[in-house]
Amino acid sequence: MEKAQIIVASCSRRSLELEQVKRFLEGNGYAVLSEDWRVAPDADLILLSTCGFTEAAEDFGFQTLKRVQQQKNPKARLVLGGCIPEINPKRVAETFDGPTFSPKTYSKLNQILNAKHNFETFQRPNTLSREVTSTVRFRDLQSTWNILKTFDGSLSGLQYIYRRLSNGVRRKLIRDRDANLFGRDTFYIQIQEGCSMQCSYCVICKAIGALRSKPVDTVIAEFQAGLAQGYQHFQFIGDNAGSYGLDRNTNMGHLLERILALKEDFTLDLTDINPVYLSLIIEPVKTLCAQNKLTRLYIPIQSANRRILSLMRRDCDMDAVKQMLLGIRQQATSTLKLGTSIIVGFPSETEQELEQTIEFCQDVGFDWVWCHSFSARPETPAAALPDQFPADEIQRRAQMVKTRLKGKSITITAMDKTGNRTCQG
C-alpha cells in the first residue's frame, strides 16, 4: 500500500476540505500518514496545501514548498494545492513543474492520481480527526521550544522571547477558546464555499471561486445528523458565510429561523459574517441570544471608516452595524464571544480614520481582534491605489491598535514588517 502525506501550510478554513481529501486518498488505496508538517521519508505521495492571503503567507508557502522538495524521497510525487496556484501561477511556474489544484478545483485530483473513486463521491466531514487536533497542539509545543532555543542570554533576547511567547499565548486563546477553530466536541457544517464579494484588497476569491451555497434542507439534515450523533455544539463555517443562500434566493436569516424551529438543545457559533449581511440575520440572532444558544459571533469589519470601506468595496452603514452589535451584546449572556478582524495601513488611511476603527472596537467590546497588516496582493485594485504605506509605518499602526485595545480585547498583530502574523502568515 502506497503512503500519502498531506502537509498543511494553509488556514483553518481548509481543514474540513483536507479531511475530505484524506478520505479520498484512503478510498483510493493510500495509507495517509498522520504527520502534517515534517516531511515523511517514506511518503510515496505528498500533497502540500498553501495560503496566499498575504505576501508573507505566500512566501511561507513557497518556503515550505522548497523544504518539501529538498527533503522528500526523490521518488515521491509532489502535488501543490491550496490558494497559491490560482493566486500566483507565474511564481509557481518558476519554482514547480508538477500538478496543482485549488479549493475550487479539488476534482483535478481525480485525473492527477488516476483515481478509481472520484473526489466528489466522498462526503465532506463535519468533525476534525483527533490527528488534526493533536497535531495543532504538538505544533504549539514545538513552536514554544523553537522560540526558547533562540535565547542568547541578553536582556534584548529575553524581551524578544517574551513578546513571541505572549503572542503565541494570545493566538492560542483566540484559536481554541474564542474562535473555536479546532474543537474536538464541535460539529462543523460548511454551509457555503466561494465568495460573493469583490473586496479590493482580496486575492483569495481567485482560488475559491464564486459563491456556492448548500441547499437549506441539506444544512438542516446535517444539523439533525449531528444532533442524532450526540453533538450539542455546532459551528456554521464558510469562505463568506454571511452571504449564505444569496445564490439560492434565500439567506442565512432564513436558515437560522429553520434551525430555531427544530426546538432542540444546542449551542451555535457563527463565523465570517460580513457586516453588509448582519441586517439579514439580526432578528434570529437576537432570538438565539435570548435562548442562550449563540456562543460565538465573528464579524470581520476591516475598518469602521466609510471612506476606507468604500475603497475596500465593503461599504456599509457602520453606525447601524454598531447599534446591531450593541443590541446583540445587550440581549446575550456573558458566554457570547464576539470577534472581528481589521486591516491597518490600507492605502491613504489617515490616523483619524484608524482612530475611528479603534473606537468602534472599544465601543462594541470585541473579545478578540485579528489585526491584519495591509498586504498589496498582485493584480488587486488596492495594490494600485496611491498613498501606499511603508512596512514600518504599517507595523507601527498595528502595535498602536494592540496597545489601545489592551485590557478590552485579545489582539493579535504582525510580529514583523512583512505582516507575518502567525506561522501561516
C-alpha distance (Angstrom), angle and dihedral (degrees) to the residues before:
residue distance angle dihedral
M1 . . .
E2 3.81 . .
K3 3.80 118.1 .
A4 3.81 123.2 -129.9
Q5 3.79 129.8 -166.5
I6 3.80 129.2 -163.3
I7 3.82 111.3 -155.0
V8 3.80 112.0 -161.8
A9 3.80 122.0 -147.2
S10 3.81 93.6 145.2
C11 3.79 134.5 94.8
S12 3.80 128.9 -86.3
R13 3.82 91.6 -98.4
R14 3.78 88.8 76.2
S15 3.82 94.1 52.7
L16 3.81 99.4 98.5
E17 3.80 90.9 40.5
L18 3.79 90.9 54.9
E19 3.79 89.6 48.7
Q20 3.81 86.4 56.9
V21 3.82 89.2 49.5
K22 3.80 88.0 53.0
R23 3.83 90.6 53.5
F24 3.80 89.2 47.7
L25 3.80 91.7 53.1
E26 3.79 93.3 46.5
G27 3.80 90.7 47.5
N28 3.78 88.7 55.1
G29 3.78 95.3 53.1
Y30 3.80 103.7 -90.6
A31 3.78 125.1 132.5
V32 3.82 103.3 -136.3
L33 3.80 114.3 -143.8
S34 3.82 117.3 -134.2
E35 3.83 94.8 -138.3
D36 3.82 109.0 95.9
W37 3.80 102.6 176.0
R38 3.80 116.2 31.5
V39 3.79 110.7 66.6
A40 3.81 110.5 -108.1
P41 3.82 110.6 -134.2
D42 3.80 91.8 -149.7
A43 3.82 96.5 51.0
D44 3.80 113.5 122.7
L45 3.82 92.5 -170.9
I46 3.81 129.1 29.2
L47 3.81 124.5 -169.6
L48 3.80 114.4 -167.0
S49 3.81 117.4 -160.0
T50 3.82 114.4 -159.3
C51 3.82 141.3 -173.4
G52 3.81 129.2 -137.9
F53 3.80 102.2 178.9
T54 3.81 92.6 120.5
E55 3.79 134.6 12.5
A56 3.81 88.5 -107.5
A57 3.81 90.6 53.3
E58 3.79 90.7 49.5
D59 3.81 91.8 48.6
F60 3.80 88.9 49.9
G61 3.80 89.3 52.5
F62 3.79 92.5 52.9
Q63 3.80 91.6 45.5
T64 3.80 88.1 53.7
L65 3.81 90.7 47.2
K66 3.81 90.5 53.4
R67 3.80 91.2 48.3
V68 3.79 92.2 50.7
Q69 3.81 92.0 47.3
Q70 3.81 90.5 52.5
Q71 3.81 97.8 43.6
K72 3.80 105.0 36.9
N73 3.77 125.2 98.7
P74 3.85 105.0 -87.0
K75 3.81 89.3 -126.0
A76 3.82 94.3 51.4
R77 3.80 118.2 108.0
L78 3.80 115.4 -126.6
V79 3.81 123.1 -155.1
L80 3.82 120.6 -172.4
G81 3.80 116.4 -143.6
G82 3.78 142.4 158.9
C83 3.78 125.6 67.8
I84 3.81 101.9 -44.2
P85 3.84 98.0 77.7
E86 3.82 90.4 60.6
I87 3.80 96.6 36.6
N88 3.79 100.1 49.5
P89 3.81 110.0 12.1
K90 3.82 91.4 158.5
R91 3.80 92.7 60.1
V92 3.79 90.0 44.3
A93 3.81 90.9 53.5
E94 3.81 90.0 52.6
T95 3.81 93.9 55.4
F96 3.81 108.1 23.2
D97 3.80 132.7 43.0
G98 3.79 99.1 -179.4
P99 3.81 133.9 96.3
T100 3.81 121.8 -67.0
F101 3.80 139.7 -165.3
S102 3.81 136.4 -179.2
P103 3.82 138.4 -156.4
K104 3.80 89.8 -86.4
T105 3.83 94.9 44.9
Y106 3.82 106.1 47.1
S107 3.80 86.2 131.9
K108 3.83 88.3 72.5
L109 3.81 85.9 76.1
N110 3.80 88.4 71.5
Q111 3.80 91.2 67.0
I112 3.81 96.5 32.4
L113 3.80 91.5 58.0
N114 3.79 96.6 29.7
A115 3.79 85.8 -124.9
K116 3.77 121.5 -158.3
H117 3.82 90.5 -155.9
N118 3.81 116.5 42.4
F119 3.79 123.4 -124.1
E120 3.80 92.1 -119.2
T121 3.80 92.2 62.8
F122 3.80 92.0 65.4
Q123 3.80 116.0 83.6
R124 3.78 119.0 -124.3
P125 3.81 104.5 -117.6
N126 3.78 126.4 -125.4
T127 3.77 97.5 -145.5
L128 3.78 135.8 53.2
S129 3.77 118.2 -118.8
R130 3.79 118.6 -114.1
E131 3.79 87.9 -114.5
V132 3.82 89.3 64.2
T133 3.80 96.1 49.0
S134 3.81 92.4 42.0
T135 3.81 91.2 50.5
V136 3.80 91.2 51.2
R137 3.79 90.7 54.8
F138 3.81 92.2 44.2
R139 3.80 89.1 54.2
D140 3.79 89.5 53.2
L141 3.81 90.1 57.1
Q142 3.80 91.9 43.0
S143 3.81 91.5 50.6
T144 3.82 91.6 49.0
W145 3.80 91.1 51.2
N146 3.82 92.2 48.1
I147 3.81 90.4 52.0
L148 3.80 92.6 48.6
K149 3.81 90.4 51.1
T150 3.81 90.1 62.2
F151 3.81 92.9 64.7
D152 3.81 109.6 120.6
G153 3.81 98.1 -176.9
S154 3.81 95.2 -103.7
L155 3.79 128.6 120.6
S156 3.80 90.9 -119.6
G157 3.79 89.0 50.9
L158 3.79 90.5 51.8
Q159 3.81 90.6 49.8
Y160 3.80 90.6 49.7
I161 3.80 91.8 51.4
Y162 3.81 91.1 47.9
R163 3.83 91.6 52.6
R164 3.79 92.5 47.7
L165 3.80 94.7 46.2
S166 3.80 94.0 45.4
N167 3.80 89.5 49.7
G168 3.80 88.9 51.1
V169 3.80 91.7 50.9
R170 3.81 91.0 51.2
R171 3.79 91.5 47.6
K172 3.80 91.0 50.5
L173 3.81 92.2 48.5
I174 3.78 91.6 52.4
R175 3.79 94.4 42.9
D176 3.81 97.3 46.8
R177 3.79 107.1 24.4
D178 3.80 107.4 24.5
A179 3.81 107.0 28.0
N180 3.84 95.6 24.6
L181 3.80 94.0 -148.0
F182 3.80 97.6 162.2
G183 3.81 106.4 25.8
R184 3.80 115.5 164.2
D185 3.80 92.3 -157.0
T186 3.81 96.3 44.2
F187 3.80 125.2 103.8
Y188 3.81 104.8 -145.5
I189 3.80 119.9 -157.7
Q190 3.79 117.7 -168.2
I191 3.78 98.2 -149.8
Q192 3.80 97.0 179.6
E193 3.79 145.3 3.5
G194 3.79 131.6 -150.3
C195 3.79 127.9 25.1
S196 3.79 137.2 -86.8
M197 3.81 93.4 -162.9
Q198 3.79 129.4 85.2
C199 3.80 100.0 -155.5
S200 3.78 109.0 -174.7
Y201 3.82 95.1 -130.3
C202 3.81 98.6 43.3
V203 3.79 124.5 98.5
I204 3.81 96.9 168.4
C205 3.82 91.7 88.9
K206 3.82 87.4 73.7
A207 3.78 90.0 62.6
I208 3.81 101.1 38.3
G209 3.80 100.1 40.8
A210 3.79 131.5 -152.2
L211 3.80 125.5 -22.9
R212 3.81 113.3 -70.8
S213 3.81 115.4 178.6
K214 3.79 127.6 -170.4
P215 3.81 114.4 -121.1
V216 3.81 112.5 -94.6
D217 3.81 91.5 -118.5
T218 3.81 90.4 53.8
V219 3.81 91.6 53.3
I220 3.82 90.9 47.2
A221 3.81 90.1 50.1
E222 3.82 90.9 51.8
F223 3.79 90.5 47.8
Q224 3.80 91.5 51.3
A225 3.81 90.2 46.9
G226 3.81 89.0 55.3
L227 3.79 90.9 50.2
A228 3.81 90.3 49.4
Q229 3.81 89.4 52.9
G230 3.79 90.2 54.9
Y231 3.81 99.7 -102.1
Q232 3.78 116.3 145.0
H233 3.80 100.2 174.1
F234 3.81 120.8 68.6
Q235 3.78 136.5 178.0
F236 3.82 126.9 -161.9
I237 3.79 109.7 -148.1
G238 3.78 137.5 176.7
D239 3.77 143.9 139.3
N240 3.80 89.0 -92.1
A241 3.79 102.3 1.4
G242 3.80 95.2 173.6
S243 3.80 89.8 67.2
Y244 3.79 91.0 57.7
G245 3.79 114.3 145.6
L246 3.80 99.4 9.1
D247 3.81 88.2 116.6
R248 3.82 89.4 52.0
N249 3.80 100.6 47.4
T250 3.80 92.2 -103.1
N251 3.82 137.3 81.5
M252 3.78 143.4 -145.8
G253 3.79 91.7 -92.0
H254 3.80 89.4 64.2
L255 3.81 90.7 45.8
L256 3.81 91.0 53.1
E257 3.80 90.8 49.5
R258 3.81 88.6 54.8
I259 3.81 90.1 49.6
L260 3.81 91.6 50.3
A261 3.80 90.0 50.1
L262 3.83 89.5 63.7
K263 3.83 89.5 76.0
E264 3.82 90.7 -149.8
D265 3.79 131.9 141.1
F266 3.80 109.1 -103.7
T267 3.79 144.3 122.6
L268 3.78 124.0 -134.5
D269 3.81 139.9 -155.7
L270 3.81 120.3 -155.3
T271 3.80 116.7 -160.3
D272 3.79 136.7 -173.9
I273 3.80 98.5 16.0
N274 3.80 106.1 166.6
P275 3.84 108.6 -141.6
V276 3.81 87.7 -122.7
Y277 3.82 88.0 70.7
L278 3.81 99.3 40.1
S279 3.81 93.3 98.5
L280 3.82 89.4 59.4
I281 3.80 92.3 62.2
I282 3.79 104.5 28.2
E283 3.83 97.8 104.3
P284 3.83 98.4 47.8
V285 3.83 88.7 41.5
K286 3.80 90.0 56.2
T287 3.80 89.2 49.2
L288 3.81 90.3 50.8
C289 3.81 88.9 50.7
A290 3.80 92.4 48.7
Q291 3.80 88.7 53.6
N292 3.85 92.5 46.4
K293 3.79 89.8 -118.3
L294 3.81 101.6 120.3
T295 3.81 111.3 81.4
R296 3.81 103.8 163.7
L297 3.79 134.9 23.0
Y298 3.80 121.5 -179.5
I299 3.82 115.4 -165.8
P300 3.85 112.5 175.2
I301 3.81 103.0 -154.3
Q302 3.87 95.8 170.3
S303 3.82 88.9 -168.5
A304 3.80 138.5 5.4
N305 3.79 95.0 -150.2
R306 3.81 116.9 99.8
R307 3.84 95.3 -146.1
I308 3.79 93.3 51.2
L309 3.80 91.6 44.3
S310 3.79 89.3 52.6
L311 3.81 90.0 52.4
M312 3.80 88.0 48.5
R313 3.84 89.8 50.9
R314 3.80 89.8 -122.4
D315 3.78 98.0 106.3
C316 3.80 116.3 166.1
D317 3.80 140.3 139.0
M318 3.80 102.6 -84.0
D319 3.80 93.2 -175.7
A320 3.80 87.9 61.3
V321 3.82 90.2 44.9
K322 3.80 90.6 52.4
Q323 3.80 92.1 51.3
M324 3.81 91.0 49.7
L325 3.81 92.0 49.7
L326 3.79 92.0 47.4
G327 3.80 88.4 49.5
I328 3.79 89.8 52.8
R329 3.80 89.9 48.7
Q330 3.79 90.5 51.7
Q331 3.80 93.0 48.3
A332 3.81 96.3 43.9
T333 3.77 129.9 77.0
S334 3.78 123.5 -119.6
T335 3.81 89.1 -92.2
L336 3.83 92.6 75.9
K337 3.80 112.8 103.1
L338 3.80 112.5 -154.8
G339 3.80 120.1 -165.2
T340 3.78 141.1 175.5
S341 3.76 144.0 173.7
I342 3.78 129.1 -135.6
I343 3.79 135.0 -170.8
V344 3.80 118.2 -136.3
G345 3.78 124.9 -163.0
F346 3.79 96.4 30.0
P347 3.83 107.9 168.7
S348 3.83 112.8 -75.6
E349 3.82 93.5 2.0
T350 3.80 108.3 154.8
E351 3.80 125.6 -144.4
Q352 3.81 88.5 -111.9
E353 3.81 91.4 53.7
L354 3.79 91.3 50.0
E355 3.80 88.2 48.1
Q356 3.80 88.4 55.8
T357 3.81 89.7 55.9
I358 3.81 92.4 47.6
E359 3.80 91.6 49.9
F360 3.81 90.4 49.1
C361 3.81 89.8 54.9
Q362 3.80 91.3 47.0
D363 3.80 93.4 48.8
V364 3.81 94.2 48.8
G365 3.80 93.0 41.8
F366 3.79 100.2 -138.4
D367 3.79 113.3 -159.5
W368 3.79 91.8 -143.2
V369 3.79 136.7 15.2
W370 3.79 127.5 -164.1
C371 3.81 102.1 -152.7
H372 3.80 108.3 -160.5
S373 3.80 123.6 -165.4
F374 3.80 110.0 -132.7
S375 3.79 111.6 -102.6
A376 3.81 119.6 -167.0
R377 3.79 101.6 -134.8
P378 3.82 120.4 -159.6
E379 3.80 117.9 -85.5
T380 3.81 94.8 0.7
P381 3.83 119.4 132.8
A382 3.81 91.0 -123.8
A383 3.81 91.2 59.1
A384 3.81 89.2 61.6
L385 3.81 95.9 49.0
P386 3.82 118.0 112.9
D387 3.82 123.8 -115.2
Q388 3.79 98.1 46.1
F389 3.81 113.4 179.8
P390 3.82 126.1 -127.2
A391 3.79 116.7 -112.8
D392 3.81 95.3 -108.9
E393 3.82 91.4 55.5
I394 3.79 91.8 49.9
Q395 3.80 89.6 49.8
R396 3.82 90.7 49.6
R397 3.79 90.6 53.2
A398 3.80 92.1 47.8
Q399 3.80 90.9 52.7
M400 3.81 89.4 48.4
V401 3.83 89.8 54.8
K402 3.81 91.3 51.1
T403 3.81 91.6 48.8
R404 3.79 93.8 47.5
L405 3.80 94.2 48.0
K406 3.80 95.1 44.0
G407 3.78 110.3 125.8
K408 3.80 92.8 21.2
S409 3.81 104.7 55.8
I410 3.79 137.4 16.4
T411 3.78 100.4 -118.5
I412 3.80 128.7 -167.0
T413 3.81 118.3 -161.8
A414 3.78 136.4 169.5
M415 3.80 114.8 -75.3
D416 3.80 93.8 -153.0
K417 3.80 142.2 28.8
T418 3.80 93.9 -95.8
G419 3.79 91.4 68.3
N420 3.80 91.6 -113.1
R421 3.82 98.0 160.0
T422 3.79 98.2 166.3
C423 3.77 138.5 4.8
Q424 3.80 85.7 -82.7
G425 3.78 94.5 51.8
